[in-house]
Amino acid sequence: MSVHFIGVRHHSPACARLVARTIAALQPAYVLVEGPVDMNARLAELILGHELPVAVFSHYRDEERTATSWTPLCDYSPEWVALHAGLDAGAQVRFIDLPAWHPAFVERAEPLANRFADAEARYAEATRRLCERFSVDSVDALWDRLFELAGPEDTDGLQQLLDAYFELVRGDAQAEPGDRAREEYMASWIRAAVAHAGERPVLVVTGGFHTPALRALTATAAEKGRSPSGERDSAWPEVPEPAAGALGGSFLVPYSFRQLDAFAGYQSGMPSPGYYQLLWDHGPAAAADRLTEQVVTRLRKERLPVSTADLIAARTLASGLAAMRGHQASARTDVLDGLAGALLNEALEQPLPWTGHGVLMPGTDPAVVAMVAASTGERTGRLHPDTPAPPLVHDVATQMQACGVVLGEPVSNDLTEPTGLRRSQLLHQLRVLGIPGHTRTAGPTGGADPVFTERWDPSPAQGREAALIEAGAYGASLAQAASVALAERARAGVSAATASDAAVAALSVVLFDAVLCGADTLSAELLDSLATRVGAVAELGPAGEVLATALHLWRHDRVYGTAGDPLFGRVVDEAVGRVFWLAEGLHGTGGVDFPRLRALAAARDALRHAEHLLTLTRATAMATATRIAADTAAPADLRGAALGLLWSLGLSDSDVPSGHEGRSHAEAAQQARSLAAAAPETLGDWLAGLFALARDEVTGRGTASESGDRPSLLDALDEIVTALTGDDFLIGLPALRQAFAFFPPRERERIAERLLARRGRIGSARSLLRTSADPLVLARARTLEENVQRLLDRHGLLDRHELPVQGAD
C-alpha cells in the first residue's frame, strides 16, 4: 500500500494531464482532492453534464462574520480531471479541505476570496530567484517554460520536476495559521483513506504549496494507518457545520473565463484562460496559431487596424522570440510580445501586462487591452438544468410569476395600487441584491417625492443565474435576503465613516432602499441597526441626510406605509441628537457647506413636527444653537444657521426664553454689521446660513414688518450693503448673491419692490432681477467708473457729476 502525492498548480493543463495519466496507471482506491469537504455528499451534482467553467460557491454568515468564497473548475483544472478520472477508474473520490467559509480561510494576512489562490503570490522570493535564473519576466512565463511547453512527457519525470519546484517554493517558510489548520485537516483525511484502502494505493491531488507539508504530516502514519499521536486513525474526519444560528453552505454557480482571469483580479494565478483552453484542446503549436487569430479578430472587431503585413510581422517576430528563448513552440508571451512589437508604434504609459502579474492598470493602451481580452476568451459556463439551487432561486421564480414580471419586458407600476406596489417591491429587492434583468428609469427618489408611478426597463441579464445563487447566501426568501443585504450595507457604511463621507451618506440611501423593498425588509433589527449607526456618524452633512430621509418618511409617506412608524421615530431621535452634537463641535472656515445647512434644517423640522419623539428637548436644542451662533470660531454659515434655527422656532422680541435675550431683528442686524466691518467676505456665508433656516422670518411674511409697520432685517441689510466700500462690496458680492439664491423668484421680486420703495423709486422690480449682464461685471464696471471719476476730480479735468448706475443685483 502507498500514498502518491501530486502537487499541482490550479488550472494548469500540464498538471491536469499528469493527474489523468497517474490515475489511469495507478488505479487507486481513493482519489483525495483539495476542495470543500461539505460537497462530498453532493459530488453527483458535479458530474451532471455542466458546460464549464463552473464554481463551488461557499458562504457563511453569523452576527460577527460574513464569508464568501469560490472554487472555480474548468476543463483543464487538475481537480476537475481528478474527480472525473477517479470516478471513471472506480476510485472513491473525496474532497478533503475545510469548507471555504471556515475561519482558516480568513486567518491570514490576505483573506482568500478564492480557494485556489496559488502560493507563488504569498511566497514570492523563491519564484523571483527562479525567474532571474531562467531570464523570464513573470512567474506565469516561468511556469509555461518549465511545464506547459517543455515539461517532460513521461509521468515520472514531470512528477519529479513538479516536486522539486514546489519544494523550492515552500522551502522552510513557516505557513500561516490558516494554511496549517487546512493542512492538518487534509492530513487527517489522508490517514483515514490509508486505513481504509488496504493494499491499494491512495492518490492525493492538492495545490503544490501544501504537498511538502502533507507528505511530512502523513509520512509515518502512511504505513501504519496511525495519527501522529500513535492512535489508530481509521475514522473519517468530521465535516464542520456552521454554528447554531449561522447560515452557511455551498452551491454550484456558473463561472466565466473573465472571472477566472488573473488580469481581472482572480487569485488563482493563471492568466489568459482562453489560451490555456486552446493549449488543453490542441497542444502548444496549434494554441499559438489560434491565439494569434483570436487576437487579430478582436483587434479588427474593435476597429484597430491590423494589416496582412502586420500579421506576417507578428508571426515572424513570435517565432524568433520563441527560438531565442529556447521554447519548443511559441508560448503565450511569445505570441503577445510578437503582436505588440508589430502593432504598437508609440511608447506605452504602462508595462505590457503579461510581463508581470496582476490586474490591468489605468492608461493601458487600447490595443493591449484588446490582446488581453482575446487571450482571456468569452466562454461562460452553464449549469445542468437538474442542478440543485438554493431556496432563494425558487422563491424569486415563484414571485416573478405571481407578479407578472417577465425578463426582457418593461414594467410599469402604479404605486397606489396593491399589485403595482408589490411588483415594485419585488424589483427593488432584486435590485439591492444586485440581480441583473431590470433597471428603474423613473420613480420616486425620496420619502417626500410626490411621484406615484415607476418604470423599469429591461437590462442585460448576463450573470443572472450566478447572482441569484450567490444572493442565496443572504437568506432563503427574497424579502429576508434583501433585508440582510441592506443591514450589511448599513454596517459597511458606518465602518467606513471615518474614511469616506459618501459611505456614511449612503446610510440614507439604505434607509430609503429598505422602504422601497417593502415592509418585510423593514425589520426592527435593520432600523435599530441604522439608528445605532447614526449615533456613530462623524460628519454633520451625512448625519443630516439620514435625518432628512427618516423624517420625510415618518411624516409624509402614505404609499409605503411608513408614516408615523415608531421605528423610524427612533432613527429620527438618534439623528437629531447627533446633528446638534456634531454642529457644536465644528470649527473653521471655508465658505458655505450646503450639506450641514440641510442637516440643521432637518433638525429644525424635527423639533417643529416630531418633538414628542425626541430625547433632546427644545430648550436644550435652543441653548446649543445659541452657543453656536455666538461662537466666533464656528464657520460663518453655521453661525447664521444657528441663529436662523432659533428665529424659525418662534424666538422673537415678545417670546424670548431666559438666557436667549436679544435674538431678534435688531440683534441679527447687529451681527450682520459686525461681520461687514470685520470680514465682509464672510457676510454672505453668514446670511446663507440664516436664510437657509429662517427665510420666512427674514422676509417677515405674514407679520407687521412685511407691511412696513416696523423695520425688518432686509432694511438693515440694505443699509449695511450700501455702506460697503467698492472693494469690500466686490469681495463680498459672490457670497451675497449665493445667499439670496435661497429665496425663490417671487420672494426676490418682493425684496426688490421693498428696496425701490425705500429709495422712493418707481419702476419694475422684476426688471431688476433680469439684467442682461452679470451683476458682478456691472459692479466692477461701476467701481472702475468711480475710480476714474476720482482721478479726474483730483486733477480738475472735469466738473464733478454723478455717474449713472449701470445695474443692480
Secondary structure as GFF3:
##gff-version 3
##sequence-region A 1 809
A	DSSP	beta_strand	3	8	.	.	.	ID=ss1
A	DSSP	alpha_helix	13	26	.	.	.	ID=ss2
A	DSSP	beta_strand	30	36	.	.	.	ID=ss3
A	DSSP	three_ten_helix	37	47	.	.	.	ID=ss4
A	DSSP	beta_strand	54	61	.	.	.	ID=ss5
A	DSSP	beta_strand	66	73	.	.	.	ID=ss6
A	DSSP	alpha_helix	78	88	.	.	.	ID=ss7
A	DSSP	beta_strand	92	97	.	.	.	ID=ss8
A	DSSP	three_ten_helix	103	105	.	.	.	ID=ss9
A	DSSP	three_ten_helix	119	121	.	.	.	ID=ss10
A	DSSP	alpha_helix	124	134	.	.	.	ID=ss11
A	DSSP	alpha_helix	139	143	.	.	.	ID=ss12
A	DSSP	pi_helix	144	149	.	.	.	ID=ss13
A	DSSP	alpha_helix	155	170	.	.	.	ID=ss14
A	DSSP	alpha_helix	177	197	.	.	.	ID=ss15
A	DSSP	beta_strand	202	207	.	.	.	ID=ss16
A	DSSP	alpha_helix	211	224	.	.	.	ID=ss17
A	DSSP	beta_strand	247	254	.	.	.	ID=ss18
A	DSSP	alpha_helix	257	260	.	.	.	ID=ss19
A	DSSP	three_ten_helix	262	264	.	.	.	ID=ss20
A	DSSP	alpha_helix	273	282	.	.	.	ID=ss21
A	DSSP	alpha_helix	284	301	.	.	.	ID=ss22
A	DSSP	alpha_helix	308	324	.	.	.	ID=ss23
A	DSSP	alpha_helix	332	343	.	.	.	ID=ss24
A	DSSP	three_ten_helix	353	355	.	.	.	ID=ss25
A	DSSP	alpha_helix	366	376	.	.	.	ID=ss26
A	DSSP	alpha_helix	391	403	.	.	.	ID=ss27
A	DSSP	beta_strand	411	414	.	.	.	ID=ss28
A	DSSP	alpha_helix	418	432	.	.	.	ID=ss29
A	DSSP	beta_strand	438	442	.	.	.	ID=ss30
A	DSSP	beta_strand	453	458	.	.	.	ID=ss31
A	DSSP	alpha_helix	464	471	.	.	.	ID=ss32
A	DSSP	three_ten_helix	472	474	.	.	.	ID=ss33
A	DSSP	alpha_helix	478	495	.	.	.	ID=ss34
A	DSSP	alpha_helix	501	517	.	.	.	ID=ss35
A	DSSP	three_ten_helix	519	521	.	.	.	ID=ss36
A	DSSP	alpha_helix	524	534	.	.	.	ID=ss37
A	DSSP	alpha_helix	540	556	.	.	.	ID=ss38
A	DSSP	alpha_helix	566	584	.	.	.	ID=ss39
A	DSSP	alpha_helix	594	609	.	.	.	ID=ss40
A	DSSP	three_ten_helix	611	613	.	.	.	ID=ss41
A	DSSP	alpha_helix	618	630	.	.	.	ID=ss42
A	DSSP	alpha_helix	636	648	.	.	.	ID=ss43
A	DSSP	alpha_helix	665	678	.	.	.	ID=ss44
A	DSSP	alpha_helix	680	699	.	.	.	ID=ss45
A	DSSP	three_ten_helix	704	707	.	.	.	ID=ss46
A	DSSP	alpha_helix	713	723	.	.	.	ID=ss47
A	DSSP	alpha_helix	726	740	.	.	.	ID=ss48
A	DSSP	alpha_helix	745	758	.	.	.	ID=ss49
A	DSSP	alpha_helix	765	768	.	.	.	ID=ss50
A	DSSP	alpha_helix	775	794	.	.	.	ID=ss51
###
